[in-house]
Amino acid sequence: RSVLFLTAKLFDPLGWLAPNIISAKIAIQSTWLQGLDWDTPLDDAFARQWQAFQKELSLLKEIRVPRWIGLTISTAVVEVHGFADAFERA
């Protein structure tokens, strides 16, 4: 229940946290595939994995994305490129 609760609290309208949120959703799927009930305690391996995820999640507040891109009147063409890495199980 707490895994789902924390995952549902993640708000990311622009998709910046998608790699991290996908990890949480995979964790939820894993518990479902194991057939665990809502309040069944997690096994030690999964609990360690979930604690590591929570620790990583707390580090996200350190990320800063500058928004100024230096456009001037003489700028003719602007291109924005985004790169991502596919996650094996997502």
N, CA, C and O atoms as a Tinker XYZ file with bonds, in Angstrom:
   360  protein
     1  N      0.822000   -1.186000    0.000000    73     2
     2  CA     0.000000    0.000000    0.000000    64     1     3
     3  C      0.869000    1.254000    0.000000    63     2     4     5
     4  O      0.570000    2.214000   -0.709000    81     3
     5  N      1.931000    1.252000    0.783000    73     3     6
     6  CA     2.786000    2.442000    0.848000    64     5     7
     7  C      3.536000    2.671000   -0.466000    63     6     8     9
     8  O      3.821000    3.814000   -0.822000    81     7
     9  N      3.858000    1.596000   -1.190000    73     7    10
    10  CA     4.514000    1.738000   -2.492000    64     9    11
    11  C      3.595000    2.481000   -3.452000    63    10    12    13
    12  O      4.023000    3.422000   -4.120000    81    11
    13  N      2.353000    2.069000   -3.523000    73    11    14
    14  CA     1.388000    2.730000   -4.398000    64    13    15
    15  C      1.120000    4.156000   -3.935000    63    14    16    17
    16  O      0.994000    5.059000   -4.763000    81    15
    17  N      1.032000    4.372000   -2.632000    73    15    18
    18  CA     0.754000    5.699000   -2.089000    64    17    19
    19  C      1.838000    6.694000   -2.500000    63    18    20    21
    20  O      1.533000    7.796000   -2.958000    81    19
    21  N      3.094000    6.307000   -2.337000    73    19    22
    22  CA     4.185000    7.215000   -2.694000    64    21    23
    23  C      4.227000    7.460000   -4.199000    63    22    24    25
    24  O      4.454000    8.588000   -4.636000    81    23
    25  N      4.013000    6.424000   -4.983000    73    23    26
    26  CA     4.039000    6.569000   -6.437000    64    25    27
    27  C      2.918000    7.480000   -6.919000    63    26    28    29
    28  O      3.121000    8.279000   -7.832000    81    27
    29  N      1.755000    7.371000   -6.325000    73    27    30
    30  CA     0.620000    8.206000   -6.726000    64    29    31
    31  C      0.855000    9.675000   -6.386000    63    30    32    33
    32  O      0.259000   10.551000   -7.012000    81    31
    33  N      1.705000    9.958000   -5.413000    73    31    34
    34  CA     1.985000   11.337000   -5.021000    64    33    35
    35  C      2.946000   12.043000   -5.973000    63    34    36    37
    36  O      3.082000   13.265000   -5.911000    81    35
    37  N      3.606000   11.306000   -6.841000    73    35    38
    38  CA     4.576000   11.912000   -7.752000    64    37    39
    39  C      3.842000   12.697000   -8.831000    63    38    40    41
    40  O      3.047000   12.135000   -9.585000    81    39
    41  N      4.111000   13.988000   -8.901000    73    39    42
    42  CA     3.457000   14.872000   -9.868000    64    41    43
    43  C      4.510000   15.363000  -10.843000    63    42    44    45
    44  O      5.470000   16.026000  -10.449000    81    43
    45  N      4.332000   15.041000  -12.105000    73    43    46
    46  CA     5.330000   15.377000  -13.116000    64    45    47
    47  C      4.646000   15.720000  -14.436000    63    46    48    49
    48  O      4.685000   14.924000  -15.375000    81    47
    49  N      4.017000   16.898000  -14.523000    73    47    50
    50  CA     3.257000   17.228000  -15.728000    64    49    51
    51  C      4.115000   17.374000  -16.989000    63    50    52    53
    52  O      3.604000   17.201000  -18.095000    81    51
    53  N      5.394000   17.686000  -16.848000    73    51    54
    54  CA     6.249000   17.864000  -18.021000    64    53    55
    55  C      7.058000   16.624000  -18.378000    63    54    56    57
    56  O      7.741000   16.606000  -19.402000    81    55
    57  N      6.989000   15.592000  -17.550000    73    55    58
    58  CA     7.687000   14.351000  -17.853000    64    57    59
    59  C      9.162000   14.334000  -17.508000    63    58    60    61
    60  O      9.882000   13.437000  -17.945000    81    59
    61  N      9.630000   15.301000  -16.736000    73    59    62
    62  CA    11.047000   15.364000  -16.367000    64    61    63
    63  C     11.449000   14.185000  -15.479000    63    62    64    65
    64  O     12.600000   13.749000  -15.505000    81    63
    65  N     10.519000   13.682000  -14.711000    73    63    66
    66  CA    10.830000   12.600000  -13.768000    64    65    67
    67  C     10.472000   11.225000  -14.312000    63    66    68    69
    68  O     10.524000   10.237000  -13.578000    81    67
    69  N     10.115000   11.149000  -15.566000    73    67    70
    70  CA     9.628000    9.896000  -16.145000    64    69    71
    71  C     10.537000    8.695000  -15.878000    63    70    72    73
    72  O     10.021000    7.631000  -15.536000    81    71
    73  N     11.854000    8.808000  -16.015000    73    71    74
    74  CA    12.689000    7.625000  -15.732000    64    73    75
    75  C     12.532000    7.124000  -14.296000    63    74    76    77
    76  O     12.549000    5.917000  -14.057000    81    75
    77  N     12.382000    8.033000  -13.352000    73    75    78
    78  CA    12.213000    7.633000  -11.959000    64    77    79
    79  C     10.812000    7.101000  -11.700000    63    78    80    81
    80  O     10.646000    6.120000  -10.975000    81    79
    81  N      9.821000    7.728000  -12.273000    73    79    82
    82  CA     8.444000    7.290000  -12.067000    64    81    83
    83  C      8.227000    5.906000  -12.679000    63    82    84    85
    84  O      7.494000    5.087000  -12.126000    81    83
    85  N      8.860000    5.651000  -13.809000    73    83    86
    86  CA     8.739000    4.329000  -14.428000    64    85    87
    87  C      9.293000    3.257000  -13.492000    63    86    88    89
    88  O      8.731000    2.166000  -13.396000    81    87
    89  N     10.390000    3.561000  -12.802000    73    87    90
    90  CA    10.946000    2.605000  -11.836000    64    89    91
    91  C      9.928000    2.278000  -10.750000    63    90    92    93
    92  O      9.789000    1.122000  -10.351000    81    91
    93  N      9.222000    3.292000  -10.274000    73    91    94
    94  CA     8.206000    3.071000   -9.243000    64    93    95
    95  C      7.047000    2.244000   -9.792000    63    94    96    97
    96  O      6.532000    1.364000   -9.103000    81    95
    97  N      6.642000    2.519000  -11.010000    73    95    98
    98  CA     5.536000    1.763000  -11.605000    64    97    99
    99  C      5.927000    0.307000  -11.849000    63    98   100   101
   100  O      5.101000   -0.594000  -11.711000    81    99
   101  N      7.182000    0.083000  -12.209000    73    99   102
   102  CA     7.662000   -1.288000  -12.372000    64   101   103
   103  C      7.657000   -1.998000  -11.027000    63   102   104   105
   104  O      7.360000   -3.190000  -10.956000    81   103
   105  N      7.983000   -1.280000   -9.966000    73   103   106
   106  CA     7.942000   -1.867000   -8.622000    64   105   107
   107  C      6.516000   -2.275000   -8.264000    63   106   108   109
   108  O      6.300000   -3.348000   -7.701000    81   107
   109  N      5.546000   -1.427000   -8.588000    73   107   110
   110  CA     4.140000   -1.763000   -8.330000    64   109   111
   111  C      3.748000   -2.999000   -9.131000    63   110   112   113
   112  O      3.085000   -3.899000   -8.614000    81   111
   113  N      4.158000   -3.037000  -10.390000    73   111   114
   114  CA     3.846000   -4.191000  -11.232000    64   113   115
   115  C      4.469000   -5.464000  -10.656000    63   114   116   117
   116  O      3.856000   -6.532000  -10.683000    81   115
   117  N      5.673000   -5.342000  -10.145000    73   115   118
   118  CA     6.356000   -6.490000   -9.554000    64   117   119
   119  C      5.577000   -7.052000   -8.367000    63   118   120   121
   120  O      5.441000   -8.268000   -8.229000    81   119
   121  N      5.069000   -6.172000   -7.514000    73   119   122
   122  CA     4.283000   -6.652000   -6.369000    64   121   123
   123  C      2.998000   -7.325000   -6.846000    63   122   124   125
   124  O      2.556000   -8.317000   -6.266000    81   123
   125  N      2.409000   -6.786000   -7.893000    73   123   126
   126  CA     1.180000   -7.378000   -8.433000    64   125   127
   127  C      1.471000   -8.759000   -9.023000    63   126   128   129
   128  O      0.705000   -9.700000   -8.812000    81   127
   129  N      2.587000   -8.880000   -9.766000    73   127   130
   130  CA     2.945000  -10.164000  -10.370000    64   129   131
   131  C      3.254000  -11.227000   -9.317000    63   130   132   133
   132  O      3.064000  -12.419000   -9.556000    81   131
   133  N      3.731000  -10.787000   -8.148000    73   131   134
   134  CA     3.995000  -11.715000   -7.051000    64   133   135
   135  C      2.712000  -12.114000   -6.330000    63   134   136   137
   136  O      2.718000  -13.024000   -5.500000    81   135
   137  N      1.620000  -11.438000   -6.645000    73   135   138
   138  CA     0.342000  -11.749000   -6.016000    64   137   139
   139  C      0.225000  -11.246000   -4.588000    63   138   140   141
   140  O     -0.534000  -11.800000   -3.793000    81   139
   141  N      0.973000  -10.198000   -4.259000    73   139   142
   142  CA     0.932000   -9.665000   -2.896000    64   141   143
   143  C     -0.347000   -8.880000   -2.646000    63   142   144   145
   144  O     -0.828000   -8.163000   -3.524000    81   143
   145  N     -0.889000   -9.019000   -1.453000    73   143   146
   146  CA    -2.042000   -8.214000   -1.055000    64   145   147
   147  C     -1.556000   -6.826000   -0.652000    63   146   148   149
   148  O     -0.355000   -6.574000   -0.553000    81   147
   149  N     -2.525000   -5.922000   -0.422000    73   147   150
   150  CA    -2.204000   -4.527000   -0.092000    64   149   151
   151  C     -1.254000   -4.388000    1.091000    63   150   152   153
   152  O     -0.298000   -3.614000    1.039000    81   151
   153  N     -1.512000   -5.121000    2.131000    73   151   154
   154  CA    -0.762000   -4.924000    3.369000    64   153   155
   155  C      0.253000   -6.028000    3.660000    63   154   156   157
   156  O      0.730000   -6.151000    4.788000    81   155
   157  N      0.581000   -6.822000    2.655000    73   155   158
   158  CA     1.591000   -7.857000    2.828000    64   157   159
   159  C      2.967000   -7.198000    2.918000    63   158   160   161
   160  O      3.314000   -6.380000    2.065000    81   159
   161  N      3.749000   -7.540000    3.931000    73   159   162
   162  CA     5.101000   -6.963000    4.026000    64   161   163
   163  C      5.951000   -7.364000    2.820000    63   162   164   165
   164  O      5.822000   -8.475000    2.306000    81   163
   165  N      6.809000   -6.466000    2.376000    73   163   166
   166  CA     7.676000   -6.734000    1.236000    64   165   167
   167  C      8.833000   -7.625000    1.672000    63   166   168   169
   168  O      9.294000   -7.544000    2.811000    81   167
   169  N      9.300000   -8.481000    0.755000    73   167   170
   170  CA    10.472000   -9.290000    1.096000    64   169   171
   171  C     11.702000   -8.382000    1.208000    63   170   172   173
   172  O     11.679000   -7.234000    0.763000    81   171
   173  N     12.758000   -8.901000    1.799000    73   171   174
   174  CA    13.937000   -8.081000    2.092000    64   173   175
   175  C     14.563000   -7.467000    0.842000    63   174   176   177
   176  O     14.937000   -6.295000    0.843000    81   175
   177  N     14.677000   -8.256000   -0.217000    73   175   178
   178  CA    15.307000   -7.756000   -1.443000    64   177   179
   179  C     14.507000   -6.598000   -2.030000    63   178   180   181
   180  O     15.069000   -5.572000   -2.413000    81   179
   181  N     13.187000   -6.774000   -2.096000    73   179   182
   182  CA    12.341000   -5.719000   -2.649000    64   181   183
   183  C     12.333000   -4.500000   -1.734000    63   182   184   185
   184  O     12.334000   -3.366000   -2.213000    81   183
   185  N     12.325000   -4.722000   -0.433000    73   183   186
   186  CA    12.335000   -3.605000    0.517000    64   185   187
   187  C     13.611000   -2.783000    0.358000    63   186   188   189
   188  O     13.562000   -1.554000    0.413000    81   187
   189  N     14.750000   -3.443000    0.163000    73   187   190
   190  CA    16.013000   -2.717000   -0.056000    64   189   191
   191  C     15.961000   -1.924000   -1.355000    63   190   192   193
   192  O     16.411000   -0.780000   -1.417000    81   191
   193  N     15.401000   -2.551000   -2.399000    73   191   194
   194  CA    15.268000   -1.878000   -3.692000    64   193   195
   195  C     14.368000   -0.648000   -3.552000    63   194   196   197
   196  O     14.672000    0.408000   -4.106000    81   195
   197  N     13.281000   -0.778000   -2.825000    73   195   198
   198  CA    12.347000    0.332000   -2.648000    64   197   199
   199  C     12.978000    1.447000   -1.814000    63   198   200   201
   200  O     12.768000    2.626000   -2.099000    81   199
   201  N     13.735000    1.090000   -0.806000    73   199   202
   202  CA    14.422000    2.103000    0.004000    64   201   203
   203  C     15.456000    2.854000   -0.833000    63   202   204   205
   204  O     15.626000    4.063000   -0.671000    81   203
   205  N     16.141000    2.148000   -1.722000    73   203   206
   206  CA    17.103000    2.805000   -2.616000    64   205   207
   207  C     16.383000    3.777000   -3.544000    63   206   208   209
   208  O     16.876000    4.874000   -3.806000    81   207
   209  N     15.206000    3.368000   -4.043000    73   207   210
   210  CA    14.414000    4.254000   -4.898000    64   209   211
   211  C     14.010000    5.511000   -4.137000    63   210   212   213
   212  O     14.105000    6.616000   -4.671000    81   211
   213  N     13.562000    5.353000   -2.901000    73   211   214
   214  CA    13.160000    6.509000   -2.107000    64   213   215
   215  C     14.338000    7.448000   -1.862000    63   214   216   217
   216  O     14.172000    8.668000   -1.859000    81   215
   217  N     15.511000    6.890000   -1.659000    73   215   218
   218  CA    16.701000    7.718000   -1.459000    64   217   219
   219  C     17.016000    8.509000   -2.730000    63   218   220   221
   220  O     17.313000    9.702000   -2.666000    81   219
   221  N     16.951000    7.842000   -3.884000    73   219   222
   222  CA    17.174000    8.524000   -5.159000    64   221   223
   223  C     16.135000    9.611000   -5.379000    63   222   224   225
   224  O     16.453000   10.688000   -5.882000    81   223
   225  N     14.905000    9.330000   -5.005000    73   223   226
   226  CA    13.826000   10.292000   -5.185000    64   225   227
   227  C     14.088000   11.563000   -4.389000    63   226   228   229
   228  O     13.793000   12.663000   -4.856000    81   227
   229  N     14.636000   11.416000   -3.200000    73   227   230
   230  CA    14.916000   12.601000   -2.391000    64   229   231
   231  C     16.030000   13.447000   -3.007000    63   230   232   233
   232  O     16.120000   14.641000   -2.722000    81   231
   233  N     16.878000   12.852000   -3.844000    73   231   234
   234  CA    17.950000   13.599000   -4.499000    64   233   235
   235  C     17.458000   14.426000   -5.682000    63   234   236   237
   236  O     18.164000   15.321000   -6.146000    81   235
   237  N     16.257000   14.137000   -6.173000    73   235   238
   238  CA    15.738000   14.855000   -7.334000    64   237   239
   239  C     15.536000   16.340000   -7.068000    63   238   240   241
   240  O     15.564000   17.146000   -7.998000    81   239
   241  N     15.335000   16.705000   -5.814000    73   239   242
   242  CA    15.124000   18.123000   -5.514000    64   241   243
   243  C     16.376000   18.948000   -5.790000    63   242   244   245
   244  O     16.306000   20.175000   -5.861000    81   243
   245  N     17.522000   18.284000   -5.945000    73   243   246
   246  CA    18.776000   18.979000   -6.231000    64   245   247
   247  C     18.919000   19.340000   -7.715000    63   246   248   249
   248  O     19.773000   20.152000   -8.069000    81   247
   249  N     18.108000   18.756000   -8.567000    73   247   250
   250  CA    18.213000   19.002000  -10.005000    64   249   251
   251  C     17.701000   20.399000  -10.319000    63   250   252   253
   252  O     16.631000   20.801000   -9.861000    81   251
   253  N     18.472000   21.122000  -11.098000    73   251   254
   254  CA    18.079000   22.457000  -11.536000    64   253   255
   255  C     18.115000   22.487000  -13.061000    63   254   256   257
   256  O     19.064000   21.999000  -13.674000    81   255
   257  N     17.091000   23.053000  -13.663000    73   255   258
   258  CA    17.024000   23.171000  -15.111000    64   257   259
   259  C     16.917000   24.652000  -15.451000    63   258   260   261
   260  O     15.847000   25.241000  -15.292000    81   259
   261  N     18.005000   25.267000  -15.915000    73   259   262
   262  CA    17.934000   26.675000  -16.297000    64   261   263
   263  C     16.969000   26.848000  -17.469000    63   262   264   265
   264  O     16.903000   25.994000  -18.353000    81   263
   265  N     16.238000   27.931000  -17.476000    73   263   266
   266  CA    15.223000   28.127000  -18.507000    64   265   267
   267  C     15.602000   29.167000  -19.560000    63   266   268   269
   268  O     14.994000   29.189000  -20.630000    81   267
   269  N     16.569000   30.015000  -19.296000    73   267   270
   270  CA    16.946000   31.026000  -20.267000    64   269   271
   271  C     17.765000   30.382000  -21.365000    63   270   272   273
   272  O     18.735000   29.682000  -21.073000    81   271
   273  N     17.399000   30.602000  -22.635000    73   271   274
   274  CA    18.120000   29.969000  -23.739000    64   273   275
   275  C     18.849000   30.975000  -24.619000    63   274   276   277
   276  O     19.414000   30.596000  -25.645000    81   275
   277  N     18.849000   32.232000  -24.245000    73   275   278
   278  CA    19.665000   33.226000  -24.927000    64   277   279
   279  C     19.191000   33.632000  -26.304000    63   278   280   281
   280  O     20.015000   33.863000  -27.189000    81   279
   281  N     17.911000   33.725000  -26.512000    73   279   282
   282  CA    17.399000   34.157000  -27.808000    64   281   283
   283  C     17.584000   35.662000  -27.971000    63   282   284   285
   284  O     17.424000   36.429000  -27.022000    81   283
   285  N     17.918000   36.060000  -29.173000    73   283   286
   286  CA    18.010000   37.483000  -29.497000    64   285   287
   287  C     17.152000   37.745000  -30.723000    63   286   288   289
   288  O     16.619000   36.819000  -31.335000    81   287
   289  N     17.030000   38.993000  -31.066000    73   287   290
   290  CA    16.218000   39.348000  -32.242000    64   289   291
   291  C     16.827000   38.754000  -33.507000    63   290   292   293
   292  O     16.094000   38.405000  -34.432000    81   291
   293  N     18.134000   38.635000  -33.565000    73   291   294
   294  CA    18.787000   38.116000  -34.769000    64   293   295
   295  C     18.740000   36.589000  -34.881000    63   294   296   297
   296  O     19.202000   36.034000  -35.878000    81   295
   297  N     18.200000   35.915000  -33.895000    73   295   298
   298  CA    18.120000   34.461000  -33.948000    64   297   299
   299  C     17.096000   34.044000  -34.995000    63   298   300   301
   300  O     15.918000   34.389000  -34.896000    81   299
   301  N     17.550000   33.304000  -35.992000    73   299   302
   302  CA    16.663000   32.911000  -37.085000    64   301   303
   303  C     16.003000   31.563000  -36.822000    63   302   304   305
   304  O     14.809000   31.397000  -37.072000    81   303
   305  N     16.761000   30.610000  -36.324000    73   303   306
   306  CA    16.244000   29.261000  -36.125000    64   305   307
   307  C     16.609000   28.799000  -34.716000    63   306   308   309
   308  O     17.732000   28.987000  -34.249000    81   307
   309  N     15.637000   28.195000  -34.061000    73   307   310
   310  CA    15.873000   27.640000  -32.731000    64   309   311
   311  C     15.482000   26.174000  -32.771000    63   310   312   313
   312  O     14.399000   25.833000  -33.248000    81   311
   313  N     16.348000   25.306000  -32.276000    73   311   314
   314  CA    16.053000   23.880000  -32.205000    64   313   315
   315  C     16.233000   23.413000  -30.775000    63   314   316   317
   316  O     17.187000   23.804000  -30.102000    81   315
   317  N     15.320000   22.579000  -30.313000    73   315   318
   318  CA    15.428000   21.978000  -28.995000    64   317   319
   319  C     15.498000   20.470000  -29.199000    63   318   320   321
   320  O     14.617000   19.879000  -29.824000    81   319
   321  N     16.540000   19.858000  -28.674000    73   319   322
   322  CA    16.729000   18.418000  -28.816000    64   321   323
   323  C     16.625000   17.761000  -27.446000    63   322   324   325
   324  O     17.180000   18.261000  -26.468000    81   323
   325  N     15.926000   16.661000  -27.380000    73   323   326
   326  CA    15.818000   15.901000  -26.133000    64   325   327
   327  C     16.326000   14.490000  -26.355000    63   326   328   329
   328  O     16.101000   13.898000  -27.411000    81   327
   329  N     17.006000   13.958000  -25.364000    73   327   330
   330  CA    17.553000   12.610000  -25.464000    64   329   331
   331  C     17.104000   11.796000  -24.264000    63   330   332   333
   332  O     16.993000   12.319000  -23.155000    81   331
   333  N     16.848000   10.531000  -24.486000    73   331   334
   334  CA    16.432000    9.649000  -23.396000    64   333   335
   335  C     16.997000    8.257000  -23.655000    63   334   336   337
   336  O     17.377000    7.915000  -24.774000    81   335
   337  N     17.038000    7.485000  -22.609000    73   335   338
   338  CA    17.521000    6.120000  -22.708000    64   337   339
   339  C     16.347000    5.193000  -22.417000    63   338   340   341
   340  O     15.656000    5.362000  -21.412000    81   339
   341  N     16.119000    4.222000  -23.283000    73   339   342
   342  CA    15.012000    3.294000  -23.081000    64   341   343
   343  C     15.320000    2.378000  -21.904000    63   342   344   345
   344  O     16.442000    1.893000  -21.758000    81   343
   345  N     14.333000    2.151000  -21.083000    73   343   346
   346  CA    14.495000    1.278000  -19.930000    64   345   347
   347  C     14.070000   -0.118000  -20.353000    63   346   348   349
   348  O     13.019000   -0.287000  -20.971000    81   347
   349  N     14.858000   -1.094000  -20.034000    73   347   350
   350  CA    14.670000   -2.455000  -20.524000    64   349   351
   351  C     13.272000   -3.009000  -20.253000    63   350   352   353
   352  O     12.710000   -3.686000  -21.114000    81   351
   353  N     12.694000   -2.739000  -19.076000    73   351   354
   354  CA    11.410000   -3.347000  -18.713000    64   353   355
   355  C     10.236000   -2.391000  -18.842000    63   354   356   357
   356  O      9.129000   -2.735000  -18.428000    81   355
   357  N     10.435000   -1.211000  -19.398000    73   355   358
   358  CA     9.332000   -0.242000  -19.492000    64   357   359
   359  C      8.791000   -0.180000  -20.898000    63   358   360
   360  O      7.860000    0.579000  -21.168000    81   359
